[in-house]
Amino acid sequence: MALGLTAALAACDSENPFNQEPVVEDPETPVIEEGEEVSSEGIPLALADNLQSVAYVPGTGSDPGTLSVDMLALDRTDSDIPQQDYTPNAALTALAPGYEVFSYQDDALDRMFVAIVAQSNDGSVLGAVVMDGGQFTKFFGGGFYATDGDYTPGSGPNDTGLVSYAGTYAGLSNLNADGNELMTPPPGADPALLPDQSAQITGDIFLNADFGDNQVNGAIYNRAFVNLDPALQALIGGNELEDVYLIPADITDEGTFFGTAENPAQEGIGSYGGTFGGTEAAGVAGVVHLDGDTIPGIESEDEFGVFVLTQCGQPGEDPICASVNPS
C-alpha cells in the first residue's frame, strides 16, 4: 500500500482558462483564514496536493478531447514542456459514468497516472483528480477545479437562495486496482520495482447551497470500488464504502468553498472544496480528499474524488432533482 507524499506547489501559467496557478494553503486544517486567496485561481494544498494544473479541451460525441497535466514530479518526459499529455483510456472511462478518464505511463517500470475530468454542461466549471497507484511505497495525487467567467449567485424559491445540485462522483484511491491497464513488465523484473494502478471509486453526490446565507453542505453516497484488487476486496469484505458527509462551509464572494468531510460517526476524515460558476451558479465543480479512517481495517488509505454537477432546474439536471424544488 502506498503512503502519501505532500509537497509545495510551483506556479504554471497557461492561456487555457482551466489551467490556473494553485495557491499553497495550510494542509493541517480545512479552515480558510480571512484574506487568504481561494478562488478559481487558487486551490488549498489539502486538495491540490501534488497536482499543479490541468489543461482540458472537451471532445464532442465519441471524441474524449485532450488533457495535459502538470504533476509535481515523475510524469513528464520533456523538461521543456510544463505539462504532460495524457491518453484517453476508454476502459477506465467506462468505470466513471459522467467523466472522461485519461492515463499516462511512460514505460512498464514508471508510475501509471490516472486522471478523471469533466466540464459542466454550460462550460462554466471544470473539475479533475489525478493519481498514480504508488511505487517505491509512495504515490502522487491531487485535485483541481476552476471556473471560466464571472460568478453570479443562484436564487431559489421565494428568493431564499436555496438551490440543490446532484450528479455522479468519481474517485481514485492509493489502494491497488486489478492492474489490467498497467504495461506488461519486462521478464524477470523484481516485484519491488513494479508500479501499482489506482483503484477507482464511483458514487452519487448531492449538495444543498444557500446563497442567502452563503453556506453549502451535502453528502456522497452509494460509494463503491469498481476495479479493486481481488485480494483487497476479500480483506475489506467487498467493494462498498461508507457514506461521506460534507459539513457546512462558507461560500466566498468569488463562489468558492472549503470545508470538512466526515464519516457517519461524525469523525473528520478529510476535506472538500470547489467553485460555483455560470449564470446564477448553474454549475459547481469540486474536489474531495479523504485521508482519515475511511475503511475499517485499512490504514493510510487516501482518496481523491471529483464532482462536476448541474443545478437542479437547469438543463441536464440529475433525475433526483425531481424530488426537490428547482430554482
Secondary structure, DSSP 8 states (H G I E B T S, - for coil): --B-----------SSTT--------TT-S---TT---STT---HHHHTTEEEEEEE---TT---EEEEEESSSS-S-TTSSSEEEEE-HHHHTTSTTSEEEEE-SSTTS--EEEEEEE-TTSSEEEEEEEE--BTTB--EEEEEEE-S-B-----GGG--EEEEEEEEEEEEEEEB--TTS----TT--GGG----EEEEEEEEEEEEETTTTEEEEEEEEEEESSB-HHHHHHHTSSB---EEEEEEEB-TTSEEEEEEE-TT--EEEEEEEEEEBTTS-EEEEEEEE-SS-STT--S--EEEEEEEEETTSTT--GGGGGS---
